Structures are given as structure tokens and as C-alpha cells.
Amino acid sequence: MYYGVNATEHIERTDNLKLRYRPISLSMYGSPDDPRYIAMWQYPNTTGYQWVMKHHTDKKSYEAWVEEWRGRGYMSTHVSATGPADKAVFAGIMEFRPGKKWNQACHVKNISDFVKLEPAGNGNMYSNTPITGLSMYGTPEERRYCVLTERNLGNHHMTISTKTLERFRETLRPELLKRFWRVSRLYLSEDHMITTVFVDKSIGRWTYAVNLTKSELSKKIKAQEKKGLRPNDIQGGGTGSNERFSAVFTELLTPKPRKWTVTGYMRNEHVRDLQPDIDAMDEWMRLFMQKYGIRQAQLAAAVRGTISVARGYTWAEDDRAVVDPSDVFLLGGASKMFTHAAVLHLMERGKLEPSTRVYPALGYTNLTDPRAHDITVQHLLEMKGGDDLEVSGDPVFMFDKIAMSLPTKGERSATVRDVVDYMAAQKLDFEPGSRVAHSNYAALLLGYLVSNITNMDYYTFLHANLFKTVIQGGIDVRPFNNLATNHAGDRIVQESAFSGQNPLKPLSKSMIPMVYGGDGSVKNESIATMSLIASASSLAISAWHYAALGTTYEGSVEGAYTYVSRGSDFDWALVFNTRAFNSSDDKFRRFINSDIKKTLKLLRGAQFLDRLEKIGFSLK
């Protein structure tokens, strides 16, 4: 490893090291006429990869070099550039990796011109295409980028942001509240803009440092080595007294591998002849989770409220929990199953009717839209209550906005009562009962109605009247809350790359992961519609007791995807710790109807689908 050396020394060292070492990091910075180099080398070259390196050269010569070696089966692994856009010089490393899919471009004006990016909150951008190399050059008035990408095998996730040193730390907190996320790279420009790359790949213990002088970097390296950490990447920027460095220190040089694990059990009296099919189902889950990078999942099937199959699936690093069938996952919209059951419970006891008009029952008499007086319990159960989230937005994810609309102007967070008040003051999107429109607010309003009629906290009512009575000993269904600190020890990590404003502190403008409310929801107030947690086994058991025959419940929120089915013979549930299967707008049924169904047919033939339905896993 060396840093801050001139081109002559860099070339001499490269010539001395190239026979036994492999370069694993390269940064060139400073004046294009007299650039400085940082390089890290691995000894011995355990990968066996052949490699070539290009030193500072003009853009035309550099691109010709890249294309020449691309044609020989080499791929670019590192790229660096410095200087004004019209006088920049370039350097890079390429390794022999025939068949690898990669792409690279320099002189890019905006990263998003080369890679599809979407806002991830906190000023960050999300990329489903891994950016494996980046260099910012040019001037503040005319910035340019070199961007290197690879094919996203395994559906890895990353976010990226470019900030001044002063704003850099603002970026860190919400990103690092996402468990197991870390800083991967701290790319540095000549004017000390920092482009931070965050990833969710485990690499052991790690830390970072920015704005270091050369002597400070030397001291930092020695101090971190005493702690068992070594530089994983060092970047430089500036010249003379303005020379600065950023560095990432890690316990391991490469990310930890993932391991596939299956846990759980089967009840032989239900599935004694289906062991080959259970094995094939496990294989299907392995293929699916590995393809889409899902770390934690469960599947359970039940016969008349008794579990027949309960499986826990893990495709994760060794610092994450191996999923047990008893672990609990965020349910998202599948939480509505219990809200509907609570309403039915009250109907059976004569405390509610399908025709009960909801707002009058809650004491609302002065509604902005007179049609809202006629919204009934049945309308809400059927999602015909007059609100359409595609038209007017989803109030369940507008707690921050609603808090700011209150007389307190955001001095406190909004409650479910505030949301109901807010909606009572809005015009409806359609005549109640005239059509169906997906509505999270419908379940929220029903939960508020249950709480008011029973004079009980909603979750307390559920626990006393549903969860404790379902089976002997009850089922484990709990509320999920917003505070990230309360989830630091959770066995199941609800994974999402996205962040947003904290609805618990509307005035602060502070950012938090969407999983913990950055999506605009206050989880404790949204139990009735999307923020319960439970195991797949609890869901399969509950489906028998509380769901109508042929009913399915799906839940899709940041950090969770859930599917529950009530069948004629078996009831089953499937839960994942993420909904980011391939991109944010992919839906579970797309995979069911294409990749998964195709995979199952390849595994066991078409008859396997019929046999699999015998244990409740219908793909129709």
C-alpha cells in the first residue's frame, strides 16, 4: 500500500509488485500534469486473475486501451481520472474475467445519465445496478464522471450520494440506522466533494475517516491496524496543502459469503407421502431467494388450524440470524386479516352491523362531503368507502403531512384520531359502494371504530379476543413500532434501501429508514392496516379461524412482503423480510406466474404442481 506518490514512483512500484501481487484499489488525483497515486496490493495474488494497469493517459488513449483488453476477455475493475474536463487524464485496472457482464463510461455529466437511479430519500439515490467504480473530475462548473458497473447477480442493493464535507455526516445517520448497511466507498473530488456508496453486504467490523491530511492518514492506518482493521479503500483529492484523503477500514477485504439454511418441521400424519415434494419446495425457495437476494423467509401450511408444514429459510451471512419457524416478520397489509376478524367478532356479538354507518357511529356529524355520512362497515370491508389512494394519496403514509396540518403545526406527531379527522374534512373520490379501490385507510378506520366501540386500545382488544383464544397458548402477533433502537436485536431484519422524513418528529426534518416510519407512517397508530408482526405459522393458523374460504391477503410495505391464502383443504402463508425482489415495482404474482412456476415444472414436472397443492401451496 502507498499513497500520495508521484507517477514515477507509482510506476516503479507497480513494476516491482506486479509478478506476485494483485492491485485491489487505485486512486489518481491532483494536477493532470503531475498526478498523485494511491494503490493497495494483495499478496499473494490468491485469485489467480491476470491483470493489466494503465497509468495517466488522455481519454482517447485510455478508451482505446479499455476496448483492446475488453476484446481479450478482460473487465475493468478500477477507473480513476483527474483534471479539467478537456484536459483530464485517466488510469485504470482490468482483470481477465471472460464472460463477466460489465459496462463503463467516462465524461458522463450526471451519474443518472449512465445508470438508472431513483430517489432513496435523504438526498441519496438508489441503484439496482451495482456501481463498482466511480471517479469525479472536471471543475465545480463542469463536473464529469467515470462510472463502472456490473450485472446485478443476486439482486444486491446500494445507495449513493454526493455531498460537501459539511453535509456528509447528515447522510450517514439514516443510512446507518438500516441494520447491516455500511459505507463501502468514499470517492473524493479535487474540491473535496464526497461521493459515498452505501451497501448491505457484511464485511465484519468497519469504520471510516474523511478529510485527513497525509500525516493524519498514516496515524489513522496504524491506529486501526491495532484494532484489527485495515484499509479497504483510500481515495485522494487536492494538491499541496489542500491534499486530503478519505478511507474505509474493514475487518475483511471482501464481503462475507452467504449460506443457505432450512429449518422447521412437518407433521407426518398430514404429509407422510410428500417428502420429495417438500424437498422440491425447499429447492424452489432456495432458487427464488438466491435469485432475488432475499435473506430471510418462512413458509407454513395448516390443516384446520393445525400446522402441517413450518419452514424457515435463510440465505444470509453468518452475522444474521438463521430463521426459525417461530420468528416474526412485518406483515404489511396482511395485518388487515385481523382487523376484519375483529369486526366480525363484534358483529357476532351484536355490537356492529354491516350496515352500521361508520362516521356517525364515531360521533362525526359535520363532514365536508355529505356522502361520507353513508359509508358503512360493509363498504370498508369491501374497500368501497369512497377513498382512492391512486387519486388522493394514502393517508396511512401521510402522518407527517397531517401533523403539520394540525393547529400544533408539527409540534407533536399525528395519531390515528388525527388521520380520521383529516379524512373527515376531505372530499371523497367516489360514491361509497359504487366501486372498489384499494384502501389502507378503510382498515385504519375500522380499527379506530373497534377501539371506540369497545373502549379498548385496539391491540389490547386483538390480544384479548383473538390472539389468546385462537389456539391453546395463543399465537404470537405483536405490533411493530417506529423506533430503530427497539429493533437493534431483532432476529428478522426488515430490509429496505429507502429513507424518508421521521413522522414522529415532523418539525425536525430528520430522516430515518422507511422501515421505521420514513415512509410517512406511524407504525403504532397503523396496527389495523399494516404494522403487525407474526410468523407464517401464526398466519396459516389464523387464516383457518378468521379468513373466508378462498380469501387471500397480501402485504407489501418497505421491508416486508406477505402472502396468506385460505384454501378448501389447506391454509398457507409465505413471508419475506423485503419486498425488493428485483425492482421496487415488481409484484409477487409476476414471479409466481413466470419464474417460480417455470422452475417448479423443471424440477419435478407438471404433476408436481398438483401434488404441491395437496399441502396447500397452490400456484393458481
C-alpha positions as CSV (number, residue, x, y, z in Angstrom):
1,M,0.0,0.0,0.0
2,Y,1.2,3.5,-0.8
3,Y,-0.5,6.9,-1.1
4,G,0.4,10.4,-2.2
5,V,3.2,9.2,-4.5
6,N,4.0,10.7,-7.9
7,A,3.6,8.9,-11.2
8,T,7.3,7.9,-11.5
9,E,7.3,6.2,-8.1
10,H,3.9,4.6,-8.7
11,I,5.1,3.1,-12.0
12,E,8.3,1.8,-10.4
13,R,6.4,0.2,-7.5
14,T,4.0,-1.4,-9.9
15,D,6.8,-2.9,-11.9
16,N,8.3,-4.4,-8.7
17,L,5.0,-5.7,-7.4
18,K,3.2,-7.0,-10.5
19,L,4.7,-10.5,-10.5
20,R,3.5,-11.6,-7.1
21,Y,0.8,-9.0,-6.1
22,R,-2.6,-8.1,-7.3
23,P,-3.8,-4.4,-7.2
24,I,-7.1,-4.1,-5.3
25,S,-7.5,-0.4,-5.1
26,L,-6.4,2.6,-7.3
27,S,-6.9,6.3,-7.0
28,M,-5.3,9.0,-9.1
29,Y,-5.8,12.7,-8.1
30,G,-4.2,16.1,-8.3
31,S,-2.9,18.0,-11.3
32,P,-3.2,16.2,-14.6
33,D,0.4,17.3,-15.4
34,D,1.7,15.8,-12.1
35,P,-0.8,13.4,-10.7
36,R,-0.6,11.6,-7.4
37,Y,-1.4,7.9,-6.9
38,I,-2.9,5.7,-4.2
39,A,-2.7,1.9,-4.6
40,M,-3.3,-1.1,-2.5
41,W,-2.0,-4.5,-3.3
42,Q,-2.9,-8.0,-2.2
43,Y,-0.2,-10.6,-1.6
44,P,-0.2,-13.2,-2.8
45,N,-2.5,-12.9,-5.7
46,T,-4.8,-15.6,-4.3
47,T,-7.4,-15.1,-7.0
48,G,-5.1,-16.0,-9.8
49,Y,-6.6,-13.3,-12.0
50,Q,-4.3,-11.9,-14.7
51,W,-4.4,-8.1,-14.7
52,V,-3.2,-5.1,-16.6
53,M,-2.9,-1.4,-15.4
54,K,-3.0,1.8,-17.4
55,H,-1.3,4.9,-16.0
56,H,-2.3,8.5,-16.6
57,T,-3.2,9.0,-20.2
58,D,-5.6,11.0,-22.3
59,K,-9.3,10.0,-22.7
60,K,-8.9,8.7,-26.3
61,S,-5.9,6.5,-25.5
62,Y,-7.5,5.2,-22.3
63,E,-10.7,4.2,-24.0
64,A,-8.8,2.5,-26.8
65,W,-6.8,0.6,-24.1
66,V,-10.1,-0.5,-22.4
67,E,-11.6,-1.7,-25.7
68,E,-8.4,-3.6,-26.6
69,W,-8.4,-5.6,-23.4
70,R,-12.1,-6.0,-23.3
71,G,-11.7,-7.8,-26.6
72,R,-9.3,-10.2,-24.9
73,G,-11.7,-11.1,-22.1
74,Y,-10.7,-8.6,-19.5
75,M,-13.1,-6.4,-17.5
76,S,-12.5,-3.1,-15.9
77,T,-12.2,-3.3,-12.1
78,H,-10.9,0.2,-11.2
79,V,-11.1,3.6,-13.0
80,S,-9.8,7.0,-11.9
81,A,-9.5,10.4,-13.5
82,T,-8.3,13.9,-12.6
83,G,-8.1,17.3,-14.2
84,P,-10.4,19.7,-16.1
85,A,-12.9,18.0,-18.4
86,D,-10.9,19.0,-21.6
87,K,-7.5,18.1,-20.2
88,A,-8.3,15.1,-17.9
89,V,-6.0,12.1,-17.6
90,F,-7.2,8.6,-16.9
91,A,-5.9,5.5,-15.2
92,G,-7.4,2.0,-14.6
93,I,-7.0,-1.7,-13.9
94,M,-8.5,-4.5,-15.9
95,E,-8.6,-8.2,-14.9
96,F,-9.1,-11.3,-17.0
97,R,-12.7,-12.3,-16.4
98,P,-14.2,-13.7,-19.6
99,G,-17.9,-13.8,-19.7
100,K,-18.5,-11.2,-17.0
101,K,-21.1,-8.6,-17.8
102,W,-19.9,-5.0,-17.1
103,N,-20.1,-1.5,-18.6
104,Q,-18.1,1.7,-18.2
105,A,-18.2,5.2,-19.5
106,C,-16.2,8.4,-18.8
107,H,-17.1,12.1,-19.4
108,V,-20.5,11.4,-18.0
109,K,-22.2,14.7,-17.0
110,N,-24.6,13.0,-14.4
111,I,-24.3,9.6,-13.0
112,S,-28.0,9.1,-13.8
113,D,-27.2,9.6,-17.5
114,F,-25.4,6.2,-17.4
115,V,-27.2,4.3,-14.6
116,K,-30.9,4.3,-13.7
117,L,-31.2,5.9,-10.3
118,E,-34.3,6.6,-8.2
119,P,-34.7,8.8,-5.2
120,A,-34.0,6.9,-2.0
121,G,-34.6,9.8,0.5
122,N,-32.0,11.9,2.4
123,G,-30.6,13.2,-0.9
124,N,-29.4,9.7,-1.8
125,M,-30.1,7.8,-4.9
126,Y,-30.9,4.0,-5.2
127,S,-29.3,2.0,-7.9
128,N,-30.3,-1.6,-8.8
129,T,-27.2,-1.7,-11.0
130,P,-24.1,-2.1,-8.8
131,I,-21.7,0.9,-9.3
132,T,-18.3,-0.8,-8.7
133,G,-16.1,2.1,-9.7
134,L,-16.5,5.8,-9.8
135,S,-14.3,8.9,-10.3
136,M,-15.3,12.6,-10.3
137,Y,-13.2,15.0,-12.2
138,G,-13.6,18.3,-14.0
139,T,-14.4,21.5,-12.2
140,P,-17.4,22.6,-10.0
141,E,-18.8,24.4,-13.0
142,E,-18.2,21.4,-15.4
143,R,-18.1,18.1,-13.5
144,R,-17.6,14.9,-15.2
145,Y,-17.7,11.2,-14.0
146,C,-16.3,7.9,-14.9
147,V,-18.8,5.2,-13.9
148,L,-18.1,1.5,-13.8
149,T,-21.0,-1.0,-13.3
150,E,-21.5,-4.8,-13.2
151,R,-24.5,-7.0,-13.8
152,N,-26.6,-7.4,-10.6
153,L,-26.4,-11.1,-10.0
154,G,-28.2,-11.8,-6.7
155,N,-30.1,-8.5,-6.5
156,H,-27.7,-6.6,-4.3
157,H,-28.7,-3.1,-3.1
158,M,-26.8,0.2,-2.8
159,T,-27.4,3.9,-2.4
160,I,-25.1,6.7,-3.5
161,S,-24.9,10.4,-2.7
162,T,-22.6,13.3,-3.4
163,K,-22.3,15.9,-0.7
164,T,-19.9,18.5,0.6
165,L,-17.8,17.7,3.6
166,E,-20.1,19.8,5.8
167,R,-23.2,17.8,4.7
168,F,-21.6,14.4,4.5
169,R,-22.4,13.5,8.1
170,E,-26.1,14.3,7.5
171,T,-26.1,11.5,5.0
172,L,-24.7,8.9,7.4
173,R,-27.2,8.7,10.2
174,P,-30.3,7.4,8.3
175,E,-28.3,5.1,6.2
176,L,-26.5,3.5,9.2
177,L,-29.8,3.1,11.0
178,K,-30.5,0.5,8.4
179,R,-29.1,-2.6,10.1
180,F,-26.1,-4.2,8.4
181,W,-25.7,-1.3,6.0
182,R,-22.2,0.3,5.8
183,V,-20.0,2.7,3.9
184,S,-18.3,0.9,1.0
185,R,-16.6,3.8,-0.8
186,L,-15.8,7.4,-0.2
187,Y,-14.9,8.8,-3.6
188,L,-13.2,12.2,-3.4
189,S,-13.1,15.1,-5.9
190,E,-10.4,17.7,-6.2
191,D,-12.7,20.2,-4.4
192,H,-13.4,17.6,-1.7
193,M,-16.9,16.7,-2.6
194,I,-17.5,13.2,-1.2
195,T,-19.5,10.6,-3.1
196,T,-20.5,7.9,-0.6
197,V,-21.6,4.5,-1.6
198,F,-23.6,2.5,0.9
199,V,-24.2,-1.2,0.6
200,D,-25.8,-4.0,2.6
201,K,-23.0,-6.5,2.3
202,S,-21.4,-7.7,5.6
203,I,-17.7,-7.3,5.9
204,G,-17.1,-7.7,9.6
205,R,-16.2,-4.7,11.7
206,W,-15.6,-1.4,9.9
207,T,-15.1,2.3,10.2
208,Y,-14.3,5.3,8.0
209,A,-12.4,8.5,8.0
210,V,-12.6,11.7,5.9
211,N,-10.7,15.0,5.4
212,L,-7.4,13.5,6.5
213,T,-4.0,15.0,5.8
214,K,-1.2,12.7,4.7
215,S,0.2,12.5,8.2
216,E,-3.3,12.0,9.7
217,L,-3.9,9.2,7.3
218,S,-0.7,7.5,8.4
219,K,-1.6,7.7,12.1
220,K,-5.2,6.5,11.4
221,I,-3.9,3.5,9.5
222,K,-1.7,2.5,12.4
223,A,-4.4,3.1,15.0
224,Q,-7.0,1.0,13.0
225,E,-4.5,-1.8,12.4
226,K,-4.1,-2.2,16.2
227,K,-7.9,-2.7,16.3
228,G,-7.7,-5.4,13.6
229,L,-9.0,-3.2,10.8
230,R,-7.1,-2.4,7.6
231,P,-7.7,0.0,4.7
232,N,-10.1,-1.5,2.2
233,D,-10.1,1.6,0.0
234,I,-8.3,5.0,0.1
235,Q,-9.2,8.0,-2.1
236,G,-7.4,11.3,-2.5
237,G,-8.2,14.8,-3.8
238,G,-6.5,18.2,-3.9
239,T,-2.9,19.3,-4.2
240,G,-0.3,20.8,-1.9
241,S,-1.7,22.0,1.5
242,N,-5.1,21.2,0.1
243,E,-4.4,17.5,-0.3
244,R,-6.9,15.3,1.6
245,F,-7.7,11.6,1.9
246,S,-10.8,9.5,2.7
247,A,-10.6,5.9,3.8
248,V,-12.7,2.9,4.6
249,F,-11.2,0.4,7.1
250,T,-12.6,-3.2,7.4
251,E,-12.0,-6.4,9.2
252,L,-12.3,-8.4,5.9
253,L,-11.2,-7.3,2.5
254,T,-14.1,-9.0,0.7
255,P,-17.8,-9.3,1.8
256,K,-18.8,-12.4,3.7
257,P,-20.4,-15.2,1.7
258,R,-24.0,-16.2,2.2
259,K,-25.1,-19.6,3.4
260,W,-28.4,-21.4,2.6
261,T,-30.2,-22.9,5.6
262,V,-33.5,-24.6,6.0
263,T,-35.2,-25.1,9.4
264,G,-38.6,-26.4,10.5
265,Y,-40.7,-29.5,10.7
266,M,-43.6,-31.4,9.2
267,R,-46.4,-33.4,10.8
268,N,-46.2,-36.8,9.2
269,E,-49.9,-37.6,9.5
270,H,-50.6,-34.8,7.0
271,V,-47.7,-35.1,4.6
272,R,-46.1,-38.5,5.2
273,D,-46.1,-39.3,1.4
274,L,-44.9,-35.9,0.3
275,Q,-41.3,-35.7,1.5
276,P,-40.0,-35.5,-2.1
277,D,-42.4,-32.6,-2.8
278,I,-41.3,-30.8,0.4
279,D,-37.7,-31.2,-0.7
280,A,-38.7,-29.7,-4.1
281,M,-40.5,-26.8,-2.3
282,D,-37.3,-26.1,-0.3
283,E,-35.3,-26.1,-3.5
284,W,-37.8,-23.7,-5.1
285,M,-37.4,-21.4,-2.2
286,R,-33.6,-21.6,-2.5
287,L,-33.7,-20.7,-6.2
288,F,-36.1,-17.9,-5.6
289,M,-34.3,-16.3,-2.7
290,Q,-30.9,-16.6,-4.2
291,K,-32.0,-15.1,-7.5
292,Y,-33.6,-12.1,-5.8
293,G,-31.2,-11.7,-2.9
294,I,-33.8,-12.4,-0.1
295,R,-32.1,-13.2,3.1
296,Q,-35.0,-14.4,5.4
297,A,-38.3,-16.0,4.8
298,Q,-40.9,-18.5,6.2
299,L,-43.5,-20.8,4.7
300,A,-46.2,-22.6,6.7
301,A,-49.3,-24.7,5.8
302,A,-52.0,-25.7,8.2
303,V,-55.0,-28.1,8.2
304,R,-58.0,-26.8,10.1
305,G,-55.8,-24.6,12.2
306,T,-53.1,-27.2,12.9
307,I,-49.7,-26.7,11.4
308,S,-48.6,-29.3,8.9
309,V,-45.5,-27.7,7.5
310,A,-43.5,-24.9,9.0
311,R,-40.2,-23.9,7.3
312,G,-37.7,-21.2,8.0
313,Y,-35.4,-20.2,5.1
314,T,-32.1,-18.2,5.3
315,W,-29.8,-17.0,2.6
316,A,-27.6,-14.8,4.6
317,E,-24.2,-14.1,6.1
318,D,-23.1,-15.6,9.4
319,D,-23.8,-12.4,11.3
320,R,-27.5,-12.7,10.7
321,A,-30.0,-15.0,12.5
322,V,-30.9,-18.3,11.0
323,V,-34.7,-18.1,10.6
324,D,-36.7,-20.3,12.9
325,P,-40.4,-21.1,12.2
326,S,-41.3,-19.2,15.3
327,D,-39.6,-15.9,14.3
328,V,-41.9,-12.9,13.5
329,F,-42.0,-10.8,10.3
330,L,-43.6,-7.5,9.5
331,L,-46.9,-8.3,7.8
332,G,-47.8,-5.1,5.9
333,G,-51.3,-5.2,4.5
334,A,-51.9,-8.8,5.7
335,S,-52.5,-7.2,9.1
336,K,-56.0,-6.4,7.7
337,M,-57.0,-10.0,8.2
338,F,-57.1,-9.4,12.0
339,T,-59.0,-6.1,11.5
340,H,-61.7,-7.9,9.5
341,A,-61.8,-10.7,12.2
342,A,-62.2,-8.0,14.9
343,V,-65.1,-6.5,13.1
344,L,-66.7,-9.9,12.6
345,H,-66.2,-10.6,16.3
346,L,-68.2,-7.5,17.2
347,M,-70.9,-8.3,14.6
348,E,-71.4,-11.8,16.1
349,R,-72.0,-10.1,19.5
350,G,-74.4,-7.6,18.1
351,K,-72.2,-4.6,18.6
352,L,-71.8,-3.9,14.9
353,E,-73.9,-4.5,11.8
354,P,-72.7,-4.5,8.1
355,S,-75.0,-1.5,7.6
356,T,-73.6,0.5,10.5
357,R,-72.7,4.0,9.3
358,V,-69.1,4.5,10.4
359,Y,-68.7,8.2,10.9
360,P,-72.0,8.7,12.7
361,A,-71.1,5.8,15.0
362,L,-67.9,7.7,15.8
363,G,-69.7,10.9,16.5
364,Y,-68.9,12.8,13.3
365,T,-71.8,14.9,12.2
366,N,-70.2,17.8,10.2
367,L,-68.4,16.1,7.3
368,T,-67.1,18.0,4.4
369,D,-68.5,15.6,1.9
370,P,-72.1,14.6,2.8
371,R,-71.7,11.3,1.1
372,A,-69.3,10.3,3.8
373,H,-72.2,10.0,6.2
374,D,-73.3,6.9,4.3
375,I,-70.1,5.0,4.5
376,T,-70.9,1.6,6.1
377,V,-68.9,-1.1,7.8
378,Q,-69.6,-3.3,4.7
379,H,-68.3,-0.6,2.4
380,L,-65.0,-0.5,4.3
381,L,-64.7,-4.3,4.4
382,E,-65.1,-4.4,0.6
383,M,-62.9,-1.3,0.0
384,K,-65.8,0.7,-1.4
385,G,-65.6,3.5,1.1
386,G,-65.0,6.3,-1.3
387,D,-61.3,6.9,-1.0
388,D,-58.9,6.0,-3.7
389,L,-55.2,6.2,-2.9
390,E,-54.3,6.5,-6.6
391,V,-56.4,9.7,-6.7
392,S,-55.8,11.5,-3.4
393,G,-52.9,9.7,-1.9
394,D,-52.7,7.3,1.0
395,P,-53.3,8.9,4.4
396,V,-51.7,6.0,6.2
397,F,-48.4,7.2,4.8
398,M,-49.1,10.9,5.4
399,F,-48.8,11.1,9.2
400,D,-46.0,13.8,8.8
401,K,-48.1,15.9,6.4
402,I,-51.2,15.5,8.6
403,A,-49.2,16.5,11.7
404,M,-48.2,19.7,10.0
405,S,-51.8,20.5,9.2
406,L,-52.9,20.4,12.8
407,P,-53.2,23.5,15.0
408,T,-50.0,22.4,16.7
409,K,-48.2,22.7,13.3
410,G,-46.0,19.6,13.8
411,E,-45.1,20.1,17.4
412,R,-46.4,16.6,18.0
413,S,-46.8,13.6,15.8
414,A,-50.2,12.7,14.4
415,T,-52.4,10.0,15.8
416,V,-55.0,7.7,14.2
417,R,-57.7,10.1,15.5
418,D,-55.9,13.0,13.7
419,V,-55.9,10.9,10.5
420,V,-59.6,10.2,10.8
421,D,-60.3,13.9,11.5
422,Y,-58.2,14.8,8.4
423,M,-60.1,12.4,6.2
424,A,-63.4,13.6,7.5
425,A,-62.5,17.0,6.2
426,Q,-61.7,15.8,2.7
427,K,-63.9,15.3,-0.4
428,L,-64.5,11.6,-1.3
429,D,-63.0,10.3,-4.6
430,F,-66.2,8.4,-5.5
431,E,-69.7,7.5,-4.3
432,P,-69.4,5.0,-1.4
433,G,-70.4,1.5,-2.6
434,S,-70.1,2.4,-6.3
435,R,-66.7,0.7,-7.0
436,V,-63.7,-0.9,-5.4
437,A,-60.4,1.0,-4.8
438,H,-57.6,-0.4,-2.7
439,S,-57.6,1.4,0.6
440,N,-55.3,1.2,3.6
441,Y,-57.4,3.9,5.3
442,A,-60.5,1.6,5.3
443,A,-58.8,-0.8,7.7
444,L,-57.4,2.0,9.7
445,L,-60.9,3.5,10.1
446,L,-62.3,0.1,11.0
447,G,-59.7,-0.4,13.7
448,Y,-60.5,3.0,15.1
449,L,-64.2,2.0,15.1
450,V,-63.4,-1.2,17.0
451,S,-61.4,0.7,19.6
452,N,-64.2,3.3,20.1
453,I,-67.0,0.7,20.4
454,T,-65.1,-1.4,22.9
455,N,-63.4,1.4,24.8
456,M,-60.2,-0.6,24.5
457,D,-56.8,0.1,22.9
458,Y,-57.0,-1.7,19.5
459,Y,-54.1,-4.0,20.0
460,T,-55.3,-4.9,23.6
461,F,-58.6,-5.8,22.1
462,L,-57.0,-8.1,19.5
463,H,-54.8,-9.7,22.0
464,A,-57.6,-10.4,24.5
465,N,-60.2,-11.5,22.0
466,L,-58.3,-13.0,19.0
467,F,-54.7,-13.9,19.7
468,K,-55.1,-15.6,23.1
469,T,-58.1,-17.6,22.0
470,V,-57.1,-18.9,18.6
471,I,-55.3,-22.0,19.9
472,Q,-54.2,-23.2,23.3
473,G,-51.5,-20.9,24.4
474,G,-52.4,-18.3,21.7
475,I,-50.5,-17.1,18.7
476,D,-47.6,-14.6,18.7
477,V,-48.8,-11.5,16.9
478,R,-47.3,-8.2,18.0
479,P,-47.2,-4.5,17.0
480,F,-44.2,-3.1,15.1
481,N,-43.0,0.3,16.2
482,N,-41.1,3.1,14.6
483,L,-38.0,3.4,16.9
484,A,-34.9,1.9,15.2
485,T,-33.3,1.3,18.6
486,N,-36.1,-1.1,19.5
487,H,-35.2,-3.3,16.6
488,A,-31.4,-3.4,17.1
489,G,-31.7,-7.0,18.4
490,D,-34.5,-8.3,16.1
491,R,-33.7,-11.7,14.6
492,I,-35.6,-10.8,11.5
493,V,-34.1,-7.7,9.7
494,Q,-36.8,-5.9,7.7
495,E,-34.7,-4.8,4.7
496,S,-35.2,-1.7,2.6
497,A,-32.8,0.7,0.9
498,F,-35.0,3.7,1.2
499,S,-35.3,6.6,3.8
500,G,-37.7,9.4,4.5
501,Q,-38.8,12.1,6.9
502,N,-39.4,11.0,10.5
503,P,-43.2,11.3,11.2
504,L,-42.6,11.2,14.9
505,K,-40.7,14.5,14.7
506,P,-42.3,16.5,11.9
507,L,-40.6,19.7,12.7
508,S,-37.1,18.3,12.8
509,K,-37.0,17.2,9.2
510,S,-34.8,14.4,10.4
511,M,-34.5,11.3,8.1
512,I,-35.0,7.7,9.1
513,P,-35.3,4.4,7.2
514,M,-38.7,3.8,5.6
515,V,-39.0,0.6,7.5
516,Y,-39.1,2.6,10.8
517,G,-41.6,5.2,9.5
518,G,-39.7,7.1,6.9
519,D,-42.5,6.1,4.5
520,G,-44.7,8.6,6.4
521,S,-46.4,6.0,8.7
522,V,-46.6,5.9,12.4
523,K,-46.4,2.2,13.0
524,N,-48.0,2.1,16.4
525,E,-51.0,4.0,15.0
526,S,-51.3,1.8,11.9
527,I,-51.7,-1.6,13.5
528,A,-55.1,-2.1,12.0
529,T,-53.9,-1.7,8.4
530,M,-50.2,-2.7,8.1
531,S,-47.9,-2.9,11.1
532,L,-48.4,-6.2,13.0
533,I,-45.7,-8.8,13.1
534,A,-46.2,-12.6,13.2
535,S,-44.8,-15.8,11.9
536,A,-46.1,-17.6,8.8
537,S,-47.3,-20.4,11.1
538,S,-49.4,-17.9,13.1
539,L,-50.9,-16.6,9.8
540,A,-51.7,-20.0,8.5
541,I,-53.4,-20.9,11.8
542,S,-55.3,-17.6,11.8
543,A,-56.5,-18.0,8.2
544,W,-58.5,-21.1,9.2
545,H,-60.2,-19.2,12.1
546,Y,-60.6,-15.7,10.6
547,A,-60.4,-15.7,6.8
548,A,-63.2,-16.5,4.5
549,L,-62.8,-19.5,2.2
550,G,-60.9,-18.6,-1.0
551,T,-59.6,-15.3,0.6
552,T,-56.1,-14.1,0.1
553,Y,-54.3,-11.3,1.9
554,E,-51.2,-9.7,0.6
555,G,-48.9,-7.3,2.4
556,S,-46.3,-5.1,0.7
557,V,-44.6,-2.4,2.6
558,E,-40.9,-1.3,2.7
559,G,-39.1,-4.2,4.4
560,A,-41.8,-6.8,4.1
561,Y,-43.9,-8.9,1.7
562,T,-46.6,-11.3,2.9
563,Y,-49.0,-13.7,1.3
564,V,-51.8,-15.6,3.1
565,S,-54.3,-18.0,1.5
566,R,-57.4,-19.6,2.9
567,G,-58.0,-22.8,1.0
568,S,-60.5,-25.6,1.0
569,D,-58.1,-28.2,2.4
570,F,-55.0,-26.3,3.5
571,D,-54.3,-22.7,4.5
572,W,-50.8,-21.4,3.9
573,A,-48.7,-18.3,4.4
574,L,-45.4,-17.0,3.0
575,V,-43.4,-14.1,4.5
576,F,-40.3,-12.4,3.3
577,N,-38.1,-9.8,5.1
578,T,-38.1,-7.5,2.0
579,R,-40.3,-6.6,-1.0
580,A,-37.3,-5.5,-3.1
581,F,-37.3,-8.7,-5.2
582,N,-35.9,-7.3,-8.4
583,S,-37.1,-3.7,-8.5
584,S,-39.4,-1.6,-6.5
585,D,-42.4,-2.1,-8.8
586,D,-42.2,-5.8,-9.3
587,K,-45.0,-7.8,-7.8
588,F,-45.0,-11.2,-6.2
589,R,-47.5,-12.7,-8.7
590,R,-45.2,-11.9,-11.6
591,F,-42.7,-14.3,-10.1
592,I,-45.3,-16.8,-9.1
593,N,-46.7,-16.9,-12.7
594,S,-43.3,-16.8,-14.5
595,D,-40.0,-17.7,-12.9
596,I,-41.3,-19.8,-10.0
597,K,-43.9,-21.8,-11.8
598,K,-41.5,-22.5,-14.6
599,T,-38.9,-23.5,-12.0
600,L,-41.2,-26.0,-10.3
601,K,-42.1,-27.6,-13.6
602,L,-38.5,-28.0,-14.4
603,L,-37.8,-29.5,-11.0
604,R,-40.5,-32.2,-10.9
605,G,-42.6,-31.9,-14.0
606,A,-46.2,-30.6,-14.3
607,Q,-47.7,-33.2,-11.9
608,F,-45.6,-31.7,-9.1
609,L,-47.9,-28.7,-9.1
610,D,-50.9,-30.9,-8.4
611,R,-49.2,-32.7,-5.6
612,L,-47.9,-29.5,-4.1
613,E,-51.5,-28.2,-3.9
614,K,-52.2,-31.1,-1.6
615,I,-50.1,-29.5,1.1
616,G,-51.8,-26.1,0.5
617,F,-49.3,-24.5,-1.9
618,S,-51.5,-23.6,-4.8
619,L,-50.0,-21.6,-7.6
620,K,-53.3,-21.0,-9.5
